Amino acid sequence: MEHAPCISQIATLLADPKRSAMMWALMDGTARQAEELALLAGLSPSSANAHLGRLSAGGLLKVEARGRKRFFRLAAPEIGAAV
């Protein structure tokens, strides 16, 4: 086995209701901007960016740069199935 995910770290990331709300908004496979995810989760843009940074660092999200904008999506379809 090359790399086994640490289940407790993933559970910690998903335990926060605001992060879970942003993850839920991405379950359909779309990529969304941080501002949109902030609105959906009821967060300020700066708080949303901090949460999205944690989810990205944890390997749950990937970031796509489109010009000056950053879009977030699930890192893999299997993440949506697992959640």
Backbone as a ProteinNet text record, in pm:
[ID]
protein_1_A
[PRIMARY]
MEHAPCISQIATLLADPKRSAMMWALMDGTARQAEELALLAGLSPSSANAHLGRLSAGGLLKVEARGRKRFFRLAAPEIGAAV
[TERTIARY]
84.9	0	89.9	71.9	157	129.7	6.2	-26.7	-168.8	-182.7	-315.4	-359.7	-482	-528.9	-549.1	-522.7	-543.5	-690.1	-766	-910.1	-941.8	-864.6	-893.2	-872.3	-772.8	-751.7	-866.4	-912	-1024.6	-1150.4	-1173.7	-1291	-1286.4	-1168.6	-1153.9	-1188.8	-1144.7	-1176.6	-1326.4	-1391.7	-1534.2	-1624.1	-1567.9	-1648.6	-1697.5	-1629.4	-1671	-1791.3	-1902.5	-2024.1	-2005.9	-1924.4	-1904.4	-1824.7	-1721.9	-1645.5	-1732.7	-1814.9	-1905.2	-2003	-2051.9	-2145.3	-2078.3	-1953.2	-1882.4	-1854.8	-1819.2	-1797.4	-1927.2	-2037.1	-2166.7	-2200.5	-2167.5	-2195.8	-2115	-2007	-1921.2	-1950.2	-2044.5	-2072.8	-2120.9	-2174.6	-2224.5	-2112.4	-1988.3	-1874.6	-1837	-1910.9	-1878.8	-1761.3	-1699.4	-1596.1	-1660.2	-1637.5	-1697.7	-1591.4	-1618.8	-1528.6	-1546.5	-1443.9	-1447.9	-1562.3	-1587.3	-1693.7	-1829.8	-1853.2	-1980.2	-1991.8	-1883.7	-1885.1	-1901.5	-1843.9	-1860.1	-2006.6	-2072.3	-2213.3	-2298.1	-2272.2	-2348.8	-2329.9	-2211	-2181.3	-2206.8	-2241.6	-2265.5	-2138.2	-2032.9	-1902.8	-1858.8	-1768.3	-1702.9	-1605.6	-1572.9	-1477.7	-1343.1	-1293.7	-1164.2	-1172.6	-1282.6	-1300.1	-1314.1	-1387.8	-1404.6	-1270.5	-1187.3	-1055	-970.9	-980.2	-905.2	-954	-1085.3	-1141.9	-1106.1	-1116.6	-1083.6	-935.9	-852.5	-710.3	-685.7	-757.8	-744	-792.1	-904.8	-957.2	-863.1	-804	-707.7	-581.7	-530.4	-409.4	-433.2	-557.2	-591.7	-616.6	-607.4	-623.1	-766.4	-861.5	-1001.9	-1045.8	-981.3	-1015.2	-892.3	-918	-810.2	-851.2	-751.7	-772.9	-736.2	-822.9	-797.5	-791	-683.6	-671.5	-724.5	-814.5	-869.1	-851.4	-744.5	-711.4	-672.1	-738.2	-709.1	-798.4	-889.1	-984	-941.4	-975.3	-947.6	-1080.2	-1086.2	-1204	-1166.6	-1258.9	-1237.4	-1331.3	-1279.5	-1361.1	-1309.5	-1390.1	-1344.9	-1219.8	-1126.2	-999.5	-1018.3	-1120.9	-1149.2	-1295.6	-1358.2	-1498.5	-1520.4	-1419.4	-1432.8	-1455.1	-1409.2	-1429.5	-1577.5	-1646.8	-1790.7	-1864.2	-1822.2	-1885.7	-1859.1	-1739.4	-1704.3	-1777.3	-1796.9	-1864.1	-2012
-116.9	0	123.7	210.1	327.9	431.4	475	579.6	557.1	525.5	506.8	638.2	682.3	806.6	788.6	892.7	890.4	924.3	824.8	842.1	946.6	950.9	1048.7	1191.7	1213.8	1347.9	1387	1292.8	1320	1347.9	1267.8	1287.9	1424.6	1466.5	1598.2	1708.8	1694.8	1794.9	1802	1687.6	1684	1711.7	1709.6	1729.7	1873.5	1966.1	2105.5	2127.3	2178.7	2195.3	2285.7	2388.8	2480	2412	2335.6	2262.7	2155.6	2089.6	1988.2	2049.9	2169.7	2237.3	2269.4	2312.8	2343.3	2215.5	2108.6	1980.3	1933.1	1946.5	1902.9	1978.9	2107	2188.6	2143.5	2070.6	2024.8	1880.5	1816.1	1674.6	1647.4	1748.4	1726.6	1729.1	1747.2	1743.9	1877.6	1981.8	2113	2175.4	2272.1	2353.3	2487	2532.7	2658	2750.2	2879.1	2978.8	2985.3	3031.4	3043	3133.5	3240.7	3333.4	3265.1	3181.7	3109.6	3009	2938.2	2841.3	2911.3	3029.3	3106.9	3141.4	3186.4	3222.2	3100.9	2988.4	2866.8	2817	2838.7	2789.9	2895	3016.6	3122.2	3173.4	3185.9	3230.5	3357.9	3429.2	3539.8	3479.4	3552.2	3498.2	3459.1	3537.3	3503.2	3375.4	3356.1	3231.3	3113	3132	3024	2985.2	3083.9	3053.7	2972.6	3003.8	2927.1	2782.6	2763.6	2628.2	2552.7	2620.2	2556	2519.1	2600.6	2568.3	2440.9	2423.6	2300.9	2179.2	2193.9	2081.6	2046.5	2147	2122.2	2056	2107	2049.5	1905.9	1875.8	1740.2	1645.5	1696.7	1612.1	1588	1659.1	1638.6	1725.3	1838.9	1929.8	1956.2	1991.4	2041.9	2179.4	2259.1	2397.6	2410.8	2478.1	2505.5	2656.4	2704.1	2846.9	2872.2	2968	3011.6	3162.6	3202.5	3344.4	3384	3485.6	3531.5	3465.8	3382.6	3319.7	3178	3136.1	2999	2926.5	2806.5	2722.7	2597.4	2553.2	2434.4	2324.3	2201.4	2084.3	1968.8	1862.2	1742.8	1690.3	1642.9	1595.1	1470.4	1391.4	1269.3	1232.1	1167.3	1127.2	1034.8	957.3	864.1	936.6	1059.3	1136.5	1161.9	1197.9	1218.8	1092.6	980.2	852.9	816.8	846.5	812.9	900.9	1026.6	1119.8	1088.8
0	0	0	-99	-112.7	-4.5	5.7	101.9	150.3	275.8	333.9	397.2	367.3	427.5	577.6	650.9	795.1	820.6	860.1	876.1	982.2	1089.4	1194.5	1144.6	1058.7	1003.2	910.9	831.1	741.4	822.3	925.8	1011	1078.5	1121.2	1183.5	1084.4	961	859	832.9	827.8	795.2	915.2	1036.2	1156.4	1170	1108.8	1116.4	1025.5	1079.3	997.8	875.7	887.6	774.8	663.7	701	599.5	535.4	616.2	560.7	461.7	493.1	402.7	269.3	275.1	150.5	72.1	141.1	73.3	7.7	80	27.2	-101.1	-105.9	-224.6	-345.6	-322.7	-432.6	-473.8	-409	-435.2	-577.1	-643.5	-779.9	-883.6	-837.4	-928.8	-989.3	-955.6	-1010.5	-936.5	-1000.1	-936.2	-902.3	-780.5	-736.2	-677.4	-687.1	-630.4	-478.8	-411.3	-265.8	-220.5	-294.1	-256	-256.8	-356.5	-364.6	-250.6	-222.4	-113.2	21.5	35.4	158.5	180.3	75.7	84.5	121.2	56.9	84.2	227.3	282.9	417.8	526.1	484.7	582.1	647.4	568.1	617.2	546.8	609.4	540.2	439.4	333.6	236	296.8	393	452.8	535.4	607.7	683.6	589.4	481.2	384	324	292.7	237.3	334.5	462.8	563	567.4	567.2	568.1	440.1	327.2	199.8	193.6	252.7	260	338.5	448.2	527.7	449.5	381.6	302.7	188	126.8	18.3	71.6	183.1	242.8	287.6	324.9	366.8	251	128.5	11.2	-32.4	28.1	-8	-125.1	-142.5	-252.1	-336.7	-461.9	-546.1	-595.2	-624.6	-665.7	-811.8	-887.1	-1028.4	-1046.1	-1104.3	-1133	-1273.3	-1282.7	-1411.6	-1417.1	-1480.9	-1479	-1338.4	-1286.1	-1150.1	-1046.7	-1090.1	-998.1	-964.7	-842.8	-800.4	-780.8	-834.9	-821.9	-744.5	-660.9	-579.2	-624.9	-623.5	-654.7	-572	-564.1	-493.9	-562.1	-484.5	-540.1	-624.8	-595.3	-671.6	-650.8	-748.8	-733.5	-613.9	-579.2	-467	-334.4	-326.2	-203.2	-181.5	-287.7	-276.7	-236.4	-289.9	-255.2	-109.7	-61.6	76.5	176.7	139	230.1	232.7
[MASK]
+++++++++++++++++++++++++++++++++++++++++++++++++++++++++++++++++++++++++++++++++++

